[in-house]
Amino acid sequence: MHSAFDFNLRIPSNAILAAFLASVAAACVPVRSAPIWATRVAAAALGLATLFALPRPAFPVDPSAPWEQARAEARLAAASVVPEARALRLDRTERALQSILRRRPALAEAWLLLAGARAERGDPSAPEIARHAASLDPERSDLRAAAEAIAR
């Protein structure tokens, strides 16, 4: 609780936040009676400002967050020793990668990871997907080597 009230006003973002909160508090005390519509508009504006200020984990600001989640899921699939758990993790990895590839179809690393997930399942489309990943960025020797390893 102490940390909610103990912040340094020399930091510009904290000073702006304190000024904003002071202005909101000052605006709430009417000098004269305001029309009802103005009160409703002010309440709606305050509500919208609050919604925009709250952190939104469901809407990540970082565009690489889905990619990091897919990679983490692939790591968990690789570490799984129970076949059923591995199959579930591979399925989740594949769904996450397909979602990423719908938004970024030229992401070679995602195609390569998808090829690896499918190769782990024994899917015959894995070598073709790996070759496609290598063709998206032919200058990267590490990507090409990984694609060749999957294609074998």
N, C-alpha and C positions, 0 to 999 in steps of 0.2 A: 504494500500500500504506500509505503514511504516513497518508492521510486516513481509513483504516478505523480507526485507533487514536487519532487526534487529534480529539477532539470535546469540546466545552465542557459540563461537568457542571452549569453554572448554568442551562442550558436544561432546563425540566422534562421534556420528552420524552426527552432524552438521559440525564437522571438516572434516570428510570424504567427506561429500557432497561438502563442499567448495573446498577441494583439487581436487575432481573430476571435478567440474565446471571450476576450474582454469586450469586443464590439458586439458579439452576440448577446452577452449578458446585459450590456447597456441598452441594447435594442429591445430587450424583453420588458424593461420598465418603461411604461408609457408616460409621457409628460401630460398628454391629454388623451382622451379616449379615441382610439383609432376605429375606423369603419371595420365591420366584421370581415369584409372581403380581404382587407389588407392583413388582418391577423391570420386568416387562412393561407394567404399567399406566403406570408413570412414563415408560417409553420411548415408549409410544403417545401419551401426553399431550404429551411434548416434540416428537414428530413432528408432531402436530396444531398445536401452537403455532407451530412453524417454518413449516408450510404457510400458516397464516393470516398470518404476519408477512411472507412473501415477496410482492413485487409481482406482480400478476396482470394482465398486459396483455390476456389473452384475455377477462377479465371486467372491463370498464371500470367504475370507480366513478362516473364522470361520465356521467349519462344523456344528455347532449347529444353525446357522442362519436360515435355512429352518424350523427347529423344532420350534424355537422361533416365526417365522412368522405364522406357523400353529396354535400354541397356542394362539397367538394374534387374529387370525381370529376366533378361537373357542370362545374366550372371547367376541368378537364383536357379534357373533351369539347369545350367551347367553344373551347379553344385548339388542338385537333387540326386539322391541315391535311390529313392523309391520311384519305380517306373510310372506309377499313376501321378505322383506329384510332378515328375518331370514332364509328362504329357500335358498336364494342366498348365504348367509354367510356359511350355512351348506354345500352347494355344494362346495364352495371354500375351506372350511376346509377339506372336504373329498378328494378333488383332491390333496391338499397339502400333506395330510397324506399318500395317496397312492404313491405319488412320494417319500416320505421319506422311506416308507416301501419297495419300490423296491431297495433302496440303503442299508437300514439297517433293514432286515426282523426280527431281534431278539429284536427290541426296544419295550419292553413291554408297555411303556407309550404311544407310538404312536398307538399301537393296542387298548389300553383302550380308548384313545381319539376318535379313529375311531368308537369303539363300542358305545360310548356316542353320537356321532353325528348321527349314524344310529338309535339309540334308540329314539332320539329326533324326527326323521322322522317317527318312527313307523315301521322301518324295522325289520322283524322277525329274521334276521341274527345277530342282536346285542348281544343277550345273548351268542351265540356260540363264537363270536369274543371276548367278555369279558372274557369268560373262557379260551380262547387261550392266552390272555394277561396275565392272572394269572398263567397259566402253564409255561410261559416263565421265570418267576421269582417267584417261589413258596415260597421263604423265606420272601418276603415282605408282611407283614400283611396289610399295607395300600392299596397296589395294589389289594390284594385278597378281601378286604372289598369293595373297589370301584367296582370291577368286580361283586361281589355278589349283590350289589345295582342295577347295570345295568341289571343283569340277572333276577331280580324279576319282 
